Amino acid sequence: MKKSIGQLSLGLIFALGTAFVLGVGIMWGIGSLLINIQERKAEAKIPFQKLVEINQDELDPAVWGKNFPHQYDSFIKTQDDSQGTPFGGSVLYSKLDKTPALIRLWAGYAFSKDHNEDRGHHYAMIDQKNTQRVKLVSQPGACANCHSAETPQLIKAMGWEAFNRTPFNDLKDKMHLGSSCADCHDPKTMELRITRPAFKNAMELRGVDLAKATRQEMRSYVCAQCHVEYYFAGKDKVLTFPWTNGFSVENIETYYDDIEFKDWTHKETKAPMIKVQHPEFELWNSSLHAKSGVSCSDCHMPYMRKGAVKVSDHWLRSPLTNINRACQTCHKADEDSLRDRVITIQNRTATLLKVTEESLLEAIDSIVDAQKAGVSDEKLNAARKLHRKGSIRWDFISSENSTGFHSPQESARVLANAVNFARKAQISAINAKK
């Protein structure tokens, strides 16, 4: 009995000791956690560690990177041109080789000679200087507005009109950088800002006060400085966005028709044509994402966690290469399902584009046949106008870089109308021969 009591006492002492040690360990863990939380909170309150002074004229991303290493580390990845997706990515290839129909669809225009897949923002100026389009045709400086970080400084020095009308080849030696931090950020406050006059002018004409824009709106507006449809207006070739009537292809078409504008005359049909340029912002505006308040940056620059700090991923790229952070933040489905959904939309859009291209080519053939038969311009004007209407709708989706994903139903609607106008052009040309 005494032995049992002794054993019990020893057991109790051991248990109490163990509990004490565990308690100390738990308290130490809780204390460490609280300290870590406080450190992280303190870290999160510091927007950045200012190591260097960034002046208003600083364009080199490496200098900005001294204060913003997380953003810079991801931004320099835009140099990676190996990220391919089924309908885009950053891998350089000739779109004319992939889709030979483009050569005839753009016959007589520089794009029929050279048109490549876009690479990352790092290559914006490099690829602009290397494209045959600036070598075959004397393009205005206006075409460099979005390709060079030096653009705002050149505009300030030269004046808006002078910069636009000066030939690109006369300016190219003054432009060395592609996209830069300064394009979108104020170096003093890091607030998002607009640096390109064309966007400011277009939004002002639409009655939008950019000074009242929310940060979430700015997360799309900074992208819309460049990822849009545009043309060069007047003798000064001033970069202009045709948004007075709205963002739809019909709104833009009406704008061009009202001012009797054309980019070129089609070499085969003699129709006055419009060449649409990457209208990502316009197509996105018709989407459920846009109506739900989802910005361009939410998908193409999703947030990432660095310690206690949440920063935007500045490796701007297709969400398909980053589904976890780009899509699954909102969509609670597995990666394979989300990827399949995107590719399904793009496959269907690509099929519609192919059908539209075939329709337009047959319309071109019919107009050419009528011309060879000696049909007068007066009788062919209707067919040429229909050719223009079908082409601008096809190009609105073809030259937009999401292959329909930015607004799937709108893309299908636009292409259906494009086919309709192409077939009407074909019928009109055939009837003109009778």
C-alpha positions in Angstrom: 0.0 0.0 0.0 2.8 2.4 0.9 4.6 1.5 -2.4 1.4 2.3 -4.3 1.1 5.6 -2.7 4.7 6.4 -3.4 4.3 5.4 -7.0 1.2 7.6 -7.3 3.0 10.6 -5.8 5.9 10.2 -8.3 3.4 9.8 -11.1 1.6 12.9 -10.0 4.9 14.9 -9.8 5.9 13.7 -13.3 2.5 14.6 -14.7 2.6 18.1 -13.1 6.1 18.6 -14.4 5.1 17.6 -17.8 2.1 19.9 -17.7 4.4 22.7 -16.6 6.8 22.1 -19.4 4.0 21.9 -21.9 2.4 25.1 -20.5 5.7 26.9 -20.7 6.0 25.7 -24.3 2.5 26.8 -25.2 3.0 30.2 -23.6 6.3 30.6 -25.4 4.5 29.6 -28.7 1.7 32.0 -28.1 4.1 34.7 -27.1 6.2 34.2 -30.2 3.0 34.2 -32.4 1.9 37.5 -30.8 5.3 39.0 -31.4 5.3 37.7 -35.0 1.8 39.2 -35.5 2.9 42.5 -34.2 6.0 42.5 -36.3 3.9 41.6 -39.4 1.4 44.3 -38.6 4.2 46.8 -38.2 5.7 45.6 -41.5 2.4 45.9 -43.3 2.0 49.5 -42.2 5.2 50.4 -44.0 4.4 50.8 -47.7 8.0 50.5 -48.7 11.5 50.9 -47.4 12.8 54.0 -49.0 16.4 53.3 -49.9 16.8 55.7 -52.8 15.1 58.9 -53.9 13.1 58.3 -57.1 12.8 61.5 -59.1 10.0 62.4 -61.5 12.1 61.6 -64.5 13.4 58.2 -63.4 12.4 55.6 -65.9 14.8 52.7 -65.1 12.8 49.9 -63.4 16.0 48.7 -61.7 16.2 52.0 -59.7 12.5 51.7 -58.6 13.3 48.2 -57.7 15.7 49.3 -54.9 12.6 50.5 -53.0 10.2 48.0 -54.4 12.1 44.7 -54.7 9.1 42.4 -54.7 7.4 44.2 -57.6 10.7 44.5 -59.5 11.5 40.8 -59.0 8.2 39.9 -60.7 8.4 42.7 -63.3 11.7 41.6 -64.8 10.0 38.3 -65.6 8.3 40.0 -68.4 11.6 39.3 -70.2 10.6 35.6 -70.2 9.3 35.0 -73.7 8.8 31.2 -73.3 5.3 31.3 -71.7 3.0 29.9 -74.3 -0.8 29.3 -74.1 -3.1 27.7 -76.7 -4.0 31.1 -78.2 -1.3 33.5 -77.1 1.3 33.9 -74.4 4.7 35.5 -74.9 6.3 33.1 -77.4 7.3 35.0 -80.6 5.9 33.6 -83.8 4.5 34.9 -87.1 0.7 35.2 -87.1 0.8 35.4 -90.9 2.4 32.0 -91.0 -0.1 30.6 -88.6 -3.1 32.2 -90.4 -2.2 32.9 -94.0 -5.7 34.3 -94.7 -4.6 37.4 -92.9 -2.4 38.3 -95.9 -5.4 38.7 -98.1 -7.8 40.1 -95.4 -5.3 43.0 -94.9 -4.1 43.2 -98.5 -2.5 46.5 -99.2 -1.8 47.3 -95.5 1.5 46.9 -93.7 0.1 44.2 -91.4 -0.2 41.9 -94.4 3.6 42.0 -94.5 4.5 41.5 -90.8 2.4 40.6 -87.8 3.8 38.7 -84.9 2.6 37.5 -81.5 3.2 40.1 -78.8 5.8 39.3 -76.2 6.0 40.7 -72.6 6.0 44.4 -71.7 9.8 44.3 -71.6 9.9 43.9 -75.4 7.4 46.7 -76.2 10.0 49.0 -77.8 12.4 46.2 -79.0 9.7 44.5 -81.1 8.4 47.9 -82.3 11.8 48.8 -83.7 12.2 45.4 -85.3 8.9 45.0 -87.0 8.9 45.3 -90.8 5.9 47.6 -90.6 8.1 50.5 -89.5 10.6 49.7 -92.2 8.2 49.3 -95.1 6.0 52.3 -94.2 6.9 55.6 -92.7 4.9 55.5 -89.5 4.3 58.6 -87.3 5.7 58.9 -83.8 2.2 58.4 -82.6 2.6 54.7 -83.0 5.3 54.8 -80.3 3.0 56.3 -77.6 2.5 52.9 -75.9 5.8 51.3 -76.8 8.3 53.4 -75.0 8.7 54.6 -71.4 10.4 57.7 -72.8 7.2 58.9 -74.4 5.8 61.2 -71.7 9.2 63.0 -71.5 9.4 63.4 -75.2 5.8 64.7 -75.3 6.7 67.2 -72.6 9.8 68.4 -74.5 8.4 68.4 -78.0 4.7 69.0 -77.5 1.8 66.6 -78.1 1.2 67.3 -81.8 4.8 67.5 -82.7 5.6 64.2 -81.1 2.7 62.5 -82.9 3.5 63.8 -86.4 7.3 63.3 -86.2 8.2 60.1 -88.1 8.8 57.1 -85.8 12.2 56.5 -87.4 13.3 60.0 -86.4 12.4 59.3 -82.8 13.4 55.7 -82.3 17.0 56.4 -81.2 15.6 58.5 -78.3 13.5 55.5 -77.1 15.2 52.6 -75.4 12.9 51.2 -72.7 9.7 49.3 -73.1 7.1 49.6 -70.3 8.4 51.1 -67.0 7.1 51.7 -63.5 6.8 55.4 -64.3 4.1 54.6 -66.9 1.6 53.7 -64.2 2.9 55.0 -60.9 3.7 58.3 -59.3 7.3 58.0 -57.9 6.6 60.0 -54.8 3.3 58.4 -53.7 3.2 55.2 -55.8 -0.4 56.1 -56.6 -1.6 54.8 -59.9 -1.6 57.6 -62.5 -2.4 58.2 -66.2 0.6 59.3 -68.3 -0.7 59.1 -71.8 -2.7 62.1 -73.2 -4.8 60.1 -75.6 -6.6 58.2 -72.8 -7.1 61.4 -70.8 -8.6 63.2 -73.9 -10.9 60.3 -74.7 -12.2 60.0 -71.2 -12.7 63.7 -70.9 -14.8 63.6 -74.1 -16.9 60.9 -72.5 -17.5 63.1 -69.4 -15.3 61.0 -67.1 -13.4 62.9 -64.4 -10.2 60.8 -63.9 -9.5 62.7 -60.7 -12.5 61.0 -59.2 -11.6 57.5 -60.3 -11.4 54.9 -57.6 -8.3 52.8 -57.1 -10.1 49.8 -58.5 -11.1 51.7 -61.6 -7.5 52.9 -62.0 -6.4 49.3 -61.9 -8.0 49.0 -65.4 -7.5 52.6 -66.6 -3.7 52.4 -66.5 -4.0 49.4 -68.8 -6.5 51.2 -71.0 -3.9 53.8 -71.9 -2.6 51.3 -74.4 -4.8 48.1 -74.8 -7.3 49.8 -77.0 -8.5 50.7 -80.5 -7.1 53.9 -81.9 -6.4 55.9 -85.0 -4.2 58.9 -86.0 -6.2 62.0 -86.5 -5.5 64.9 -88.9 -2.3 66.1 -90.4 -0.6 65.9 -87.1 -1.4 62.2 -86.8 -2.7 62.7 -83.3 -3.3 59.5 -81.4 -7.1 59.4 -80.8 -9.4 56.8 -79.2 -12.8 56.6 -81.1 -15.0 56.4 -78.0 -17.3 59.4 -78.3 -20.3 57.1 -79.1 -19.3 54.3 -76.8 -17.1 51.2 -76.7 -19.0 48.7 -78.9 -17.8 47.9 -82.4 -21.0 49.5 -83.7 -20.3 52.7 -81.7 -16.7 52.8 -83.1 -17.9 52.0 -86.7 -20.4 54.9 -86.5 -17.6 57.2 -85.3 -15.4 56.3 -88.2 -18.3 56.5 -90.7 -19.3 60.0 -89.5 -15.8 61.4 -90.1 -15.4 59.3 -93.3 -12.2 57.8 -92.0 -10.3 54.9 -93.5 -6.9 53.3 -92.5 -6.3 52.1 -96.1 -7.9 51.0 -99.3 -8.1 47.2 -99.7 -5.7 46.2 -102.5 -8.1 43.7 -104.0 -11.6 45.1 -103.5 -10.8 48.8 -103.4 -13.0 49.1 -100.2 -12.2 51.8 -97.7 -11.0 49.8 -94.6 -10.5 50.1 -90.9 -7.6 48.2 -89.2 -8.6 47.5 -85.6 -5.9 47.5 -83.0 -6.1 45.3 -79.9 -9.4 46.6 -78.3 -9.0 44.7 -75.0 -10.5 47.5 -72.9 -13.5 48.0 -75.2 -14.4 44.3 -75.3 -13.8 43.9 -71.6 -16.3 46.7 -70.9 -19.1 44.5 -72.2 -18.2 41.6 -69.9 -19.6 40.2 -66.7 -16.2 40.7 -65.1 -16.3 44.4 -65.9 -19.9 44.8 -64.6 -18.9 42.9 -61.4 -16.1 45.4 -60.7 -13.2 43.0 -61.7 -10.3 45.0 -63.0 -7.6 44.1 -65.6 -5.1 43.9 -62.8 -7.2 41.4 -60.7 -6.6 38.8 -63.4 -3.3 39.8 -65.1 -1.5 41.1 -62.0 -3.1 39.2 -59.1 -2.1 39.9 -55.5 0.7 37.7 -54.0 1.8 37.5 -50.4 5.4 38.5 -49.4 5.7 38.2 -45.7 2.9 40.4 -44.2 2.8 42.5 -47.4 0.3 42.0 -50.2 1.6 43.2 -53.5 0.5 42.9 -57.1 2.4 40.5 -59.2 4.0 42.6 -61.9 4.8 39.7 -64.2 1.9 40.7 -66.5 0.8 37.6 -68.4 -2.0 35.3 -69.3 -4.0 34.1 -66.3 -3.8 30.6 -67.7 -0.2 30.6 -66.5 -1.3 31.5 -63.0 -4.8 30.1 -62.4 -4.4 29.7 -58.6 -4.1 33.4 -57.9 -5.6 34.8 -61.0 -8.8 32.8 -61.0 -9.3 30.7 -57.9 -9.5 33.8 -55.6 -13.1 34.2 -56.9 -13.9 30.9 -58.7 -14.1 28.0 -56.3 -13.3 25.3 -58.9 -10.2 23.2 -59.5 -7.5 24.4 -61.9 -8.3 21.9 -64.6 -11.9 22.9 -64.7 -11.1 26.6 -64.9 -8.5 26.0 -67.6 -10.9 23.8 -69.6 -13.6 26.5 -69.4 -11.2 29.2 -70.8 -9.9 27.0 -73.6 -13.5 25.9 -74.5 -14.4 29.6 -74.9 -11.3 30.3 -76.9 -11.7 27.2 -79.1 -15.3 28.2 -80.0 -14.2 31.8 -80.7 -11.3 30.5 -82.9 -13.8 28.4 -84.9 -16.1 31.4 -85.4 -13.1 33.5 -86.5 -12.2 30.8 -89.0 -15.8 30.8 -90.4 -15.7 34.6 -90.6 -12.4 34.6 -92.4 -13.7 32.1 -95.0 -16.8 34.3 -95.5 -14.7 37.4 -96.0 -12.4 35.7 -98.4 -15.3 34.6 -100.5 -16.7 38.1 -100.4 -13.3 39.4 -101.6 -13.3 36.8 -104.4 -16.8 37.9 -105.6 -15.9 41.6 -105.6 -12.7 40.9 -107.5 -14.6 38.8 -110.0 -17.1 41.6 -110.5 -14.3 44.1 -111.0 -12.7 41.8 -113.6 -16.0 41.6 -115.4 -16.0 45.3 -115.8 -18.7 46.2 -113.2 -18.6 49.9 -112.4 -17.6 51.3 -109.1 -21.0 52.7 -108.6 -22.6 49.2 -108.7 -19.9 47.8 -106.4 -20.0 50.5 -103.7 -22.7 48.6 -101.8 -20.5 45.4 -101.7 -17.5 47.4 -100.7 -19.3 49.0 -97.8 -20.5 45.6 -96.6 -16.9 44.3 -96.9 -15.8 47.1 -94.6 -18.6 46.3 -92.2 -17.8 42.6 -92.0 -14.0 43.2 -91.8 -14.2 45.7 -88.9 -16.2 43.3 -86.9 -14.0 40.3 -87.6 -10.9 42.4 -86.8 -12.4 43.7 -83.6 -12.3 40.1 -82.3 -9.3 38.8 -84.2 -7.0 41.6 -83.1 -8.3 41.5 -79.5 -5.9 39.5 -77.5 -8.1 37.2 -75.4 -9.6 35.1 -78.3 -13.0 36.0 -77.1 -12.5 35.3 -73.4 -12.8 38.9 -72.2 -16.5 38.9 -73.3 -17.6 35.5 -74.8 -21.2 36.3 -75.7 -20.3 39.7 -77.2 -17.5 38.1 -79.2 -19.9 35.5 -80.6 -22.5 38.3 -81.4 -19.9 40.4 -83.2 -18.6 37.5 -85.3 -22.1 36.4 -86.2 -22.8 39.9 -87.6 -19.4 39.8 -89.4 -20.3 36.6 -91.2 -23.7 38.1 -92.1 -22.2 41.3 -93.6 -19.5 39.2 -95.5 -22.2 37.1 -97.1 -24.2 40.2 -98.0 -21.1 41.6 -99.6 -20.7 38.4 -101.6 -24.3 38.4 -102.7 -24.2 42.1 -103.6 -21.1 41.6 -105.8 -22.6 38.6 -107.5 -25.8 40.5 -108.2 -23.9 43.5 -109.5 -22.6 41.3 -112.3 -26.0 40.5 -113.6 
